[in-house]
Amino acid sequence: MSEVPEQSGDERVDAIVAGLGRLGELPVSEHVAVFDEAFSGLESTLAAVDESTPEEREPGGGEQTVGPR
C-alpha cells in the first residue's frame, strides 16, 4: 500500500481524512457509513472551491498570467 501524506494543505480536507481514523474502533459493518460521510464532506469541499472566485483560489489574490503581456 502506498503511503498517505499526513496533511493535504487544506484544513477542511485534513479534518475529513482525520475522521477516517475512527474506522479502527468500529465494526466493519459501520465502515460504509463513515466512508459515505467522508465522501460527502470531500464533495462539498470541492464544490465550495469550484464556486469560489479566482482571487479566492490563487495565493496572492489574483489570476495567473502566462508569458509577457
Backbone as XML, in Angstrom:
<?xml version="1.0"?>
<chain id="A" units="angstrom">
  <residue number="1" name="MET">
    <atom name="N" x="0.836" y="-1.175" z="0.000"/>
    <atom name="CA" x="0.000" y="0.000" z="0.000"/>
    <atom name="C" x="0.886" y="1.245" z="0.000"/>
  </residue>
  <residue number="2" name="SER">
    <atom name="N" x="0.478" y="2.289" z="-0.718"/>
    <atom name="CA" x="1.295" y="3.498" z="-0.757"/>
    <atom name="C" x="1.065" y="4.328" z="0.496"/>
  </residue>
  <residue number="3" name="GLU">
    <atom name="N" x="2.059" y="5.139" z="0.805"/>
    <atom name="CA" x="1.979" y="5.975" z="1.996"/>
    <atom name="C" x="1.119" y="7.203" z="1.723"/>
  </residue>
  <residue number="4" name="VAL">
    <atom name="N" x="0.283" y="7.554" z="2.677"/>
    <atom name="CA" x="-0.613" y="8.694" z="2.549"/>
    <atom name="C" x="0.015" y="9.880" z="3.267"/>
  </residue>
  <residue number="5" name="PRO">
    <atom name="N" x="0.022" y="11.073" z="2.637"/>
    <atom name="CA" x="0.584" y="12.239" z="3.328"/>
    <atom name="C" x="-0.238" y="12.555" z="4.578"/>
  </residue>
  <residue number="6" name="GLU">
    <atom name="N" x="0.433" y="13.101" z="5.583"/>
    <atom name="CA" x="-0.261" y="13.405" z="6.830"/>
    <atom name="C" x="-1.176" y="14.609" z="6.697"/>
  </residue>
  <residue number="7" name="GLN">
    <atom name="N" x="-0.836" y="15.548" z="5.821"/>
    <atom name="CA" x="-1.675" y="16.727" z="5.632"/>
    <atom name="C" x="-1.794" y="17.037" z="4.156"/>
  </residue>
  <residue number="8" name="SER">
    <atom name="N" x="-2.975" y="17.530" z="3.776"/>
    <atom name="CA" x="-3.229" y="17.854" z="2.377"/>
    <atom name="C" x="-2.899" y="19.299" z="2.050"/>
  </residue>
  <residue number="9" name="GLY">
    <atom name="N" x="-2.829" y="20.140" z="3.075"/>
    <atom name="CA" x="-2.655" y="21.565" z="2.846"/>
    <atom name="C" x="-3.975" y="22.317" z="2.940"/>
  </residue>
  <residue number="10" name="ASP">
    <atom name="N" x="-5.070" y="21.619" z="3.091"/>
    <atom name="CA" x="-6.390" y="22.237" z="3.257"/>
    <atom name="C" x="-6.972" y="21.710" z="4.566"/>
  </residue>
  <residue number="11" name="GLU">
    <atom name="N" x="-7.249" y="22.623" z="5.490"/>
    <atom name="CA" x="-7.730" y="22.210" z="6.814"/>
    <atom name="C" x="-9.025" y="21.421" z="6.744"/>
  </residue>
  <residue number="12" name="ARG">
    <atom name="N" x="-9.915" y="21.775" z="5.802"/>
    <atom name="CA" x="-11.192" y="21.066" z="5.680"/>
    <atom name="C" x="-10.960" y="19.618" z="5.272"/>
  </residue>
  <residue number="13" name="VAL">
    <atom name="N" x="-10.102" y="19.415" z="4.310"/>
    <atom name="CA" x="-9.801" y="18.061" z="3.832"/>
    <atom name="C" x="-9.093" y="17.267" z="4.930"/>
  </residue>
  <residue number="14" name="ASP">
    <atom name="N" x="-8.149" y="17.905" z="5.607"/>
    <atom name="CA" x="-7.421" y="17.219" z="6.683"/>
    <atom name="C" x="-8.367" y="16.745" z="7.777"/>
  </residue>
  <residue number="15" name="ALA">
    <atom name="N" x="-9.361" y="17.559" z="8.119"/>
    <atom name="CA" x="-10.325" y="17.179" z="9.157"/>
    <atom name="C" x="-11.158" y="15.976" z="8.714"/>
  </residue>
  <residue number="16" name="ILE">
    <atom name="N" x="-11.549" y="15.953" z="7.451"/>
    <atom name="CA" x="-12.339" y="14.838" z="6.930"/>
    <atom name="C" x="-11.513" y="13.551" z="6.934"/>
  </residue>
  <residue number="17" name="VAL">
    <atom name="N" x="-10.282" y="13.650" z="6.451"/>
    <atom name="CA" x="-9.410" y="12.474" z="6.408"/>
    <atom name="C" x="-9.112" y="11.985" z="7.828"/>
  </residue>
  <residue number="18" name="ALA">
    <atom name="N" x="-8.908" y="12.900" z="8.757"/>
    <atom name="CA" x="-8.660" y="12.505" z="10.149"/>
    <atom name="C" x="-9.839" y="11.722" z="10.710"/>
  </residue>
  <residue number="19" name="GLY">
    <atom name="N" x="-11.048" y="12.055" z="10.280"/>
    <atom name="CA" x="-12.237" y="11.337" z="10.728"/>
    <atom name="C" x="-12.235" y="9.871" z="10.331"/>
  </residue>
  <residue number="20" name="LEU">
    <atom name="N" x="-11.488" y="9.542" z="9.297"/>
    <atom name="CA" x="-11.389" y="8.135" z="8.888"/>
    <atom name="C" x="-10.609" y="7.314" z="9.916"/>
  </residue>
  <residue number="21" name="GLY">
    <atom name="N" x="-9.887" y="7.980" z="10.792"/>
    <atom name="CA" x="-9.124" y="7.298" z="11.831"/>
    <atom name="C" x="-9.998" y="6.509" z="12.786"/>
  </residue>
  <residue number="22" name="ARG">
    <atom name="N" x="-11.270" y="6.850" z="12.847"/>
    <atom name="CA" x="-12.166" y="6.125" z="13.760"/>
    <atom name="C" x="-12.602" y="4.774" z="13.203"/>
  </residue>
  <residue number="23" name="LEU">
    <atom name="N" x="-12.225" y="4.456" z="11.979"/>
    <atom name="CA" x="-12.607" y="3.172" z="11.387"/>
    <atom name="C" x="-12.127" y="1.990" z="12.218"/>
  </residue>
  <residue number="24" name="GLY">
    <atom name="N" x="-10.943" y="2.102" z="12.804"/>
    <atom name="CA" x="-10.383" y="1.009" z="13.594"/>
    <atom name="C" x="-11.191" y="0.693" z="14.840"/>
  </residue>
  <residue number="25" name="GLU">
    <atom name="N" x="-11.973" y="1.663" z="15.288"/>
    <atom name="CA" x="-12.771" y="1.471" z="16.502"/>
    <atom name="C" x="-14.164" y="0.922" z="16.207"/>
  </residue>
  <residue number="26" name="LEU">
    <atom name="N" x="-14.520" y="0.875" z="14.937"/>
    <atom name="CA" x="-15.874" y="0.492" z="14.545"/>
    <atom name="C" x="-15.905" y="-0.890" z="13.911"/>
  </residue>
  <residue number="27" name="PRO">
    <atom name="N" x="-17.037" y="-1.578" z="14.033"/>
    <atom name="CA" x="-17.175" y="-2.843" z="13.303"/>
    <atom name="C" x="-17.215" y="-2.570" z="11.795"/>
  </residue>
  <residue number="28" name="VAL">
    <atom name="N" x="-16.749" y="-3.510" z="11.020"/>
    <atom name="CA" x="-16.704" y="-3.349" z="9.562"/>
    <atom name="C" x="-18.077" y="-2.989" z="9.003"/>
  </residue>
  <residue number="29" name="SER">
    <atom name="N" x="-19.120" y="-3.469" z="9.607"/>
    <atom name="CA" x="-20.469" y="-3.180" z="9.110"/>
    <atom name="C" x="-20.804" y="-1.687" z="9.154"/>
  </residue>
  <residue number="30" name="GLU">
    <atom name="N" x="-20.065" y="-0.902" z="9.924"/>
    <atom name="CA" x="-20.310" y="0.536" z="10.014"/>
    <atom name="C" x="-19.349" y="1.364" z="9.161"/>
  </residue>
  <residue number="31" name="HIS">
    <atom name="N" x="-18.407" y="0.730" z="8.507"/>
    <atom name="CA" x="-17.417" y="1.445" z="7.713"/>
    <atom name="C" x="-18.033" y="2.184" z="6.525"/>
  </residue>
  <residue number="32" name="VAL">
    <atom name="N" x="-19.018" y="1.587" z="5.890"/>
    <atom name="CA" x="-19.632" y="2.227" z="4.714"/>
    <atom name="C" x="-20.187" y="3.597" z="5.084"/>
  </residue>
  <residue number="33" name="ALA">
    <atom name="N" x="-20.842" y="3.707" z="6.218"/>
    <atom name="CA" x="-21.403" y="4.992" z="6.646"/>
    <atom name="C" x="-20.309" y="6.036" z="6.847"/>
  </residue>
  <residue number="34" name="VAL">
    <atom name="N" x="-19.168" y="5.619" z="7.399"/>
    <atom name="CA" x="-18.048" y="6.541" z="7.616"/>
    <atom name="C" x="-17.481" y="6.994" z="6.282"/>
  </residue>
  <residue number="35" name="PHE">
    <atom name="N" x="-17.323" y="6.057" z="5.338"/>
    <atom name="CA" x="-16.823" y="6.426" z="4.016"/>
    <atom name="C" x="-17.811" y="7.336" z="3.283"/>
  </residue>
  <residue number="36" name="ASP">
    <atom name="N" x="-19.094" y="7.063" z="3.412"/>
    <atom name="CA" x="-20.109" y="7.927" z="2.794"/>
    <atom name="C" x="-20.038" y="9.342" z="3.350"/>
  </residue>
  <residue number="37" name="GLU">
    <atom name="N" x="-19.877" y="9.452" z="4.653"/>
    <atom name="CA" x="-19.764" y="10.756" z="5.308"/>
    <atom name="C" x="-18.523" y="11.506" z="4.804"/>
  </residue>
  <residue number="38" name="ALA">
    <atom name="N" x="-17.396" y="10.797" z="4.707"/>
    <atom name="CA" x="-16.161" y="11.413" z="4.224"/>
    <atom name="C" x="-16.316" y="11.837" z="2.765"/>
  </residue>
  <residue number="39" name="PHE">
    <atom name="N" x="-16.907" y="10.991" z="1.953"/>
    <atom name="CA" x="-17.108" y="11.317" z="0.540"/>
    <atom name="C" x="-17.971" y="12.569" z="0.397"/>
  </residue>
  <residue number="40" name="SER">
    <atom name="N" x="-19.046" y="12.633" z="1.169"/>
    <atom name="CA" x="-19.937" y="13.802" z="1.107"/>
    <atom name="C" x="-19.201" y="15.068" z="1.521"/>
  </residue>
  <residue number="41" name="GLY">
    <atom name="N" x="-18.393" y="14.963" z="2.557"/>
    <atom name="CA" x="-17.623" y="16.117" z="3.013"/>
    <atom name="C" x="-16.611" y="16.576" z="1.982"/>
  </residue>
  <residue number="42" name="LEU">
    <atom name="N" x="-15.920" y="15.629" z="1.364"/>
    <atom name="CA" x="-14.946" y="15.987" z="0.326"/>
    <atom name="C" x="-15.633" y="16.581" z="-0.898"/>
  </residue>
  <residue number="43" name="GLU">
    <atom name="N" x="-16.769" y="16.015" z="-1.245"/>
    <atom name="CA" x="-17.533" y="16.527" z="-2.383"/>
    <atom name="C" x="-17.991" y="17.971" z="-2.120"/>
  </residue>
  <residue number="44" name="SER">
    <atom name="N" x="-18.458" y="18.246" z="-0.915"/>
    <atom name="CA" x="-18.888" y="19.600" z="-0.555"/>
    <atom name="C" x="-17.714" y="20.573" z="-0.570"/>
  </residue>
  <residue number="45" name="THR">
    <atom name="N" x="-16.580" y="20.126" z="-0.074"/>
    <atom name="CA" x="-15.388" y="20.968" z="-0.066"/>
    <atom name="C" x="-14.950" y="21.293" z="-1.484"/>
  </residue>
  <residue number="46" name="LEU">
    <atom name="N" x="-14.959" y="20.307" z="-2.355"/>
    <atom name="CA" x="-14.585" y="20.524" z="-3.747"/>
    <atom name="C" x="-15.571" y="21.466" z="-4.427"/>
  </residue>
  <residue number="47" name="ALA">
    <atom name="N" x="-16.854" y="21.311" z="-4.162"/>
    <atom name="CA" x="-17.865" y="22.198" z="-4.743"/>
    <atom name="C" x="-17.647" y="23.633" z="-4.281"/>
  </residue>
  <residue number="48" name="ALA">
    <atom name="N" x="-17.273" y="23.811" z="-3.018"/>
    <atom name="CA" x="-17.026" y="25.153" z="-2.496"/>
    <atom name="C" x="-15.829" y="25.793" z="-3.193"/>
  </residue>
  <residue number="49" name="VAL">
    <atom name="N" x="-14.814" y="24.998" z="-3.505"/>
    <atom name="CA" x="-13.649" y="25.516" z="-4.225"/>
    <atom name="C" x="-14.055" y="25.898" z="-5.643"/>
  </residue>
  <residue number="50" name="ASP">
    <atom name="N" x="-14.865" y="25.067" z="-6.279"/>
    <atom name="CA" x="-15.321" y="25.352" z="-7.640"/>
    <atom name="C" x="-16.140" y="26.631" z="-7.711"/>
  </residue>
  <residue number="51" name="GLU">
    <atom name="N" x="-16.874" y="26.942" z="-6.627"/>
    <atom name="CA" x="-17.735" y="28.116" z="-6.602"/>
    <atom name="C" x="-17.001" y="29.386" z="-6.201"/>
  </residue>
  <residue number="52" name="SER">
    <atom name="N" x="-15.788" y="29.276" z="-5.672"/>
    <atom name="CA" x="-15.049" y="30.450" z="-5.238"/>
    <atom name="C" x="-14.521" y="31.207" z="-6.459"/>
  </residue>
  <residue number="53" name="THR">
    <atom name="N" x="-14.199" y="32.456" z="-6.256"/>
    <atom name="CA" x="-13.664" y="33.280" z="-7.337"/>
    <atom name="C" x="-12.186" y="32.975" z="-7.526"/>
  </residue>
  <residue number="54" name="PRO">
    <atom name="N" x="-11.616" y="33.306" z="-8.686"/>
    <atom name="CA" x="-10.182" y="33.058" z="-8.894"/>
    <atom name="C" x="-9.317" y="33.748" z="-7.839"/>
  </residue>
  <residue number="55" name="GLU">
    <atom name="N" x="-9.725" y="34.923" z="-7.377"/>
    <atom name="CA" x="-8.942" y="35.632" z="-6.366"/>
    <atom name="C" x="-8.903" y="34.856" z="-5.057"/>
  </residue>
  <residue number="56" name="GLU">
    <atom name="N" x="-9.977" y="34.159" z="-4.741"/>
    <atom name="CA" x="-10.021" y="33.376" z="-3.518"/>
    <atom name="C" x="-9.184" y="32.104" z="-3.633"/>
  </residue>
  <residue number="57" name="ARG">
    <atom name="N" x="-9.027" y="31.583" z="-4.841"/>
    <atom name="CA" x="-8.293" y="30.333" z="-5.047"/>
    <atom name="C" x="-6.796" y="30.541" z="-5.151"/>
  </residue>
  <residue number="58" name="GLU">
    <atom name="N" x="-6.364" y="31.645" z="-5.756"/>
    <atom name="CA" x="-4.950" y="31.866" z="-6.028"/>
    <atom name="C" x="-4.231" y="32.457" z="-4.822"/>
  </residue>
  <residue number="59" name="PRO">
    <atom name="N" x="-3.089" y="31.886" z="-4.453"/>
    <atom name="CA" x="-2.287" y="32.533" z="-3.416"/>
    <atom name="C" x="-1.851" y="33.908" z="-3.923"/>
  </residue>
  <residue number="60" name="GLY">
    <atom name="N" x="-1.964" y="34.911" z="-3.137"/>
    <atom name="CA" x="-1.598" y="36.256" z="-3.568"/>
    <atom name="C" x="-2.782" y="37.015" z="-4.115"/>
  </residue>
  <residue number="61" name="GLY">
    <atom name="N" x="-3.920" y="36.345" z="-4.336"/>
    <atom name="CA" x="-5.158" y="37.017" z="-4.695"/>
    <atom name="C" x="-5.263" y="37.563" z="-6.099"/>
  </residue>
  <residue number="62" name="GLY">
    <atom name="N" x="-4.897" y="36.827" z="-7.089"/>
    <atom name="CA" x="-5.079" y="37.311" z="-8.442"/>
    <atom name="C" x="-4.961" y="36.193" z="-9.454"/>
  </residue>
  <residue number="63" name="GLU">
    <atom name="N" x="-5.377" y="36.492" z="-10.677"/>
    <atom name="CA" x="-5.270" y="35.497" z="-11.726"/>
    <atom name="C" x="-3.842" y="35.374" z="-12.173"/>
  </residue>
  <residue number="64" name="GLN">
    <atom name="N" x="-3.445" y="34.168" z="-12.497"/>
    <atom name="CA" x="-2.111" y="33.962" z="-13.008"/>
    <atom name="C" x="-2.087" y="34.251" z="-14.488"/>
  </residue>
  <residue number="65" name="THR">
    <atom name="N" x="-1.011" y="34.832" z="-14.942"/>
    <atom name="CA" x="-0.860" y="35.083" z="-16.361"/>
    <atom name="C" x="0.313" y="34.286" z="-16.873"/>
  </residue>
  <residue number="66" name="VAL">
    <atom name="N" x="0.261" y="33.948" z="-18.150"/>
    <atom name="CA" x="1.325" y="33.168" z="-18.745"/>
    <atom name="C" x="1.990" y="34.035" z="-19.808"/>
  </residue>
  <residue number="67" name="GLY">
    <atom name="N" x="3.297" y="34.171" z="-19.715"/>
    <atom name="CA" x="4.040" y="34.925" z="-20.709"/>
    <atom name="C" x="3.903" y="36.430" z="-20.551"/>
  </residue>
  <residue number="68" name="PRO">
    <atom name="N" x="4.597" y="37.170" z="-21.387"/>
    <atom name="CA" x="4.548" y="38.631" z="-21.315"/>
    <atom name="C" x="3.228" y="39.158" z="-21.828"/>
  </residue>
  <residue number="69" name="ARG">
    <atom name="N" x="2.845" y="40.323" z="-21.327"/>
    <atom name="CA" x="1.602" y="40.967" z="-21.777"/>
    <atom name="C" x="1.898" y="42.058" z="-22.722"/>
  </residue>
</chain>
